[in-house]
Amino acid sequence: MTDKDFIFGIRAVIEAIDSGKEVNKLMVQKGLQGDLWKELHSLLKANDIPYQFVPIEKLNRVTRKNHQGVVCFLSPVTYHTIEQLLPTIYEAGKTPALLMLDRITDVRNFGAIARTAECMGIDAIIIPEKGSALITSDAVKTSAGALHRIPVCRAHNLKNTIEYLTECGLQIVACTEKTDNVIYNVNFALPTLIIMGSEEDGISGEYIKRSTVCAKIPMRGHIASFNVSVATGVILYELVRQRDLSI
């Protein structure tokens, strides 16, 4: 993370939000008071920007400069909402191909996945508002600039997003090793949301329950699983292969 990825000081944060900067994460010192904080707090509520109260020690670990009890991590990309984006995909005559990342926290994995998704023509990446890798300058660099080209949608609740996409006619494909079904049995020519889970414990159970189908990559070796970036590449290639054959 570089100095360009965060700002500090209440007035600086107010000015950044007023100018339309995208906020990745906002940390506020516990017990912060004063008129400036009240002004910032009103602005956060008006723009529906989440924040968290933290001990001052956590802020001091980010910067030892006069942060005034506020540190704000900025995003180098503009976030979208899938509710606004999906109609434009259909209107363009495309069959939606979306990718959802459940708790992918490694910035380099995230950047590599974004690069692959852009190369494969995926329409958008969906990430949770909390519990995901921040889109920093390092993530953009790892993506080879793909994060400036592929829309990233930030969802307040992934469960609600899955239900919305199901209602919109998308099949939900949960990629997990906890199934006997392989990815070659999935009809990726259909409007599709692919869910990839964290390397630690995969996809959350509540999302698997809401999936149309579960599928895994067949393996021949002894290691339990792929790196999530590599696995995403394999699955997205199968989607592209099937769609190219169906043209």
C-alpha positions in Angstrom: 0.0 0.0 0.0 1.3 3.5 -0.9 0.7 6.9 0.5 -1.6 7.5 -2.5 -4.0 4.8 -1.2 -5.0 6.7 2.0 -5.6 10.2 3.3 -6.0 11.4 6.9 -7.4 14.4 8.7 -11.1 15.2 9.0 -11.1 18.2 6.6 -9.1 16.3 4.0 -11.6 13.4 4.1 -14.5 15.8 3.8 -13.0 17.4 0.8 -12.3 14.0 -0.8 -15.9 12.8 -0.4 -17.3 16.1 -1.6 -15.1 15.8 -4.8 -16.5 12.3 -5.5 -13.6 10.2 -4.5 -14.5 6.5 -3.9 -13.9 5.3 -0.3 -12.6 1.8 0.3 -12.4 1.9 4.0 -12.8 4.6 6.7 -11.5 4.3 10.2 -12.6 6.7 13.0 -11.1 7.0 16.4 -13.3 5.8 19.2 -14.9 8.7 21.1 -14.1 11.3 18.5 -16.1 14.5 19.0 -16.3 18.1 17.8 -18.0 20.1 15.1 -15.8 18.8 12.3 -16.6 15.2 13.1 -20.3 16.1 13.2 -19.9 17.5 9.7 -18.1 14.5 8.4 -20.6 12.1 10.1 -23.5 13.9 8.3 -21.6 13.5 5.0 -21.0 9.8 5.6 -24.7 9.2 6.3 -25.8 11.3 3.3 -23.6 9.3 1.0 -24.2 5.9 2.7 -20.4 5.4 3.3 -19.6 2.8 5.9 -17.0 3.4 8.6 -15.7 1.7 11.7 -14.6 3.0 15.1 -11.1 1.8 16.1 -8.6 2.5 18.9 -6.2 5.3 18.2 -3.3 2.7 18.2 -4.7 1.3 15.0 -4.7 4.7 13.3 -1.2 5.3 14.5 0.0 2.1 12.8 -1.2 3.6 9.5 0.4 7.0 10.0 2.2 8.8 12.8 1.2 12.2 11.3 -1.6 14.3 12.7 -4.6 12.2 11.5 -7.1 14.0 13.8 -8.7 10.6 14.5 -9.7 9.8 10.9 -7.9 7.7 8.3 -9.5 7.1 4.9 -8.5 4.5 2.3 -9.3 5.6 -1.2 -10.1 3.4 -4.2 -8.4 4.1 -7.5 -11.5 2.8 -9.3 -15.1 3.8 -9.4 -17.5 1.3 -8.0 -20.7 0.2 -9.7 -23.9 -1.4 -8.5 -25.0 -4.6 -10.2 -28.6 -3.4 -10.2 -27.7 -0.5 -12.4 -25.2 -2.5 -14.5 -27.1 -5.7 -15.3 -29.8 -4.0 -17.5 -27.1 -2.4 -19.6 -25.6 -5.8 -20.3 -28.9 -7.2 -21.5 -29.6 -4.0 -23.5 -26.3 -4.5 -25.3 -27.5 -7.9 -26.4 -25.0 -9.9 -24.3 -25.5 -13.0 -22.2 -24.4 -11.9 -18.8 -21.2 -13.5 -17.4 -20.5 -12.3 -13.9 -17.9 -13.2 -11.3 -18.5 -13.0 -7.5 -15.6 -13.2 -5.1 -16.5 -14.3 -1.6 -13.8 -13.1 0.9 -10.8 -13.0 -1.4 -8.5 -10.9 0.7 -5.1 -11.3 -0.9 -4.5 -8.2 -3.0 -2.3 -10.0 -5.6 -4.8 -12.8 -6.0 -7.5 -10.2 -6.5 -5.5 -8.3 -9.1 -4.6 -11.5 -11.0 -8.3 -12.6 -11.0 -9.4 -9.2 -12.3 -6.8 -9.5 -15.1 -8.0 -13.0 -16.1 -11.7 -11.9 -15.9 -11.0 -8.9 -18.2 -9.1 -11.1 -20.7 -12.0 -13.6 -20.8 -14.6 -10.9 -21.3 -16.4 -11.2 -18.0 -19.0 -8.4 -17.7 -18.4 -7.5 -14.0 -16.8 -8.6 -10.7 -18.9 -8.5 -7.6 -17.2 -8.1 -4.2 -18.6 -7.7 -0.6 -18.5 -4.3 1.0 -16.6 -5.8 3.9 -14.2 -8.8 4.1 -12.6 -8.4 0.7 -9.2 -7.2 -0.6 -9.1 -3.4 -0.9 -8.6 -2.2 -4.4 -5.3 -0.4 -4.0 -2.6 0.8 -6.4 -0.9 -2.6 -5.8 -4.1 -4.4 -6.9 -4.4 -2.3 -10.1 -0.7 -3.0 -10.9 -1.1 -6.7 -10.4 -4.2 -6.6 -12.6 -2.1 -5.0 -15.4 -4.6 -2.2 -15.5 -7.6 -4.5 -15.9 -9.3 -3.0 -12.8 -9.6 0.2 -14.9 -11.4 -1.7 -17.6 -13.7 -4.2 -15.9 -16.6 -2.9 -13.7 -16.3 -3.8 -10.1 -19.6 -3.9 -8.1 -19.5 -3.6 -4.4 -22.5 -5.3 -2.6 -23.7 -4.6 0.9 -25.0 -8.1 1.2 -23.9 -10.9 -1.2 -26.9 -13.1 -0.2 -29.3 -10.4 -1.4 -27.3 -10.0 -4.6 -27.4 -13.7 -5.4 -31.2 -13.7 -4.8 -31.5 -10.6 -7.1 -29.5 -12.2 -9.9 -31.5 -15.4 -9.6 -34.7 -13.4 -10.0 -33.1 -11.8 -13.1 -32.7 -15.2 -14.7 -29.0 -16.0 -14.0 -27.9 -19.4 -13.0 -25.6 -19.4 -9.9 -22.6 -21.6 -10.2 -20.7 -22.2 -6.9 -17.2 -23.4 -7.6 -16.4 -25.8 -4.7 -14.5 -29.1 -4.3 -17.4 -30.3 -2.1 -19.3 -31.8 -5.0 -19.0 -34.7 -7.5 -20.1 -32.5 -10.4 -17.4 -31.1 -12.6 -17.4 -27.8 -14.5 -17.7 -29.5 -17.9 -21.3 -30.5 -17.0 -22.4 -26.9 -16.4 -24.1 -25.1 -19.3 -22.1 -21.9 -19.3 -24.0 -20.7 -22.4 -26.7 -19.6 -20.0 -26.7 -16.2 -18.2 -24.3 -17.0 -15.4 -22.9 -15.8 -12.1 -19.8 -17.7 -11.0 -18.9 -17.7 -7.3 -15.3 -18.2 -6.1 -14.5 -18.5 -2.4 -11.6 -17.8 -0.1 -8.6 -20.1 -0.1 -9.1 -20.7 3.7 -12.6 -22.2 3.7 -14.1 -21.7 0.2 -17.6 -20.3 -0.4 -19.9 -19.5 2.5 -22.5 -22.2 3.1 -25.4 -19.8 2.8 -24.3 -18.9 -0.7 -23.9 -22.5 -1.7 -27.4 -23.2 -0.6 -28.7 -20.4 -2.9 -26.7 -21.7 -5.9 -28.3 -23.3 -8.9 -25.4 -25.8 -9.3 -22.1 -26.7 -7.6 -19.1 -27.7 -9.7 -15.5 -28.5 -9.3 -12.3 -28.7 -11.4 -11.3 -32.3 -11.8 -7.8 -32.9 -10.4 -5.3 -35.7 -10.7 -2.6 -34.8 -8.2 -2.4 -35.0 -4.5 -2.5 -31.3 -3.4 -6.0 -30.5 -2.2 -6.8 -27.4 -4.3 -5.7 -24.8 -6.8 -4.7 -21.3 -5.9 -7.9 -19.4 -6.3 -6.5 -17.2 -9.0 -5.5 -20.2 -11.1 -8.9 -22.0 -10.4 -10.7 -18.9 -11.6 -8.8 -18.9 -14.8 -9.6 -22.5 -15.5 -13.3 -22.0 -14.9 -13.6 -18.8 -16.9 -11.8 -20.4 -19.8 -14.4 -23.2 -19.8 -17.2 -20.6 -19.9 -15.5 -18.9 -22.9 -14.8 -22.2 -24.6 -18.5 -23.2 -24.4 -19.8 -19.8 -25.5 -17.4 -19.7 -28.5 -18.6 -23.2 -29.6 -22.2 -22.1 -29.3 -21.9 -19.1 -31.6 
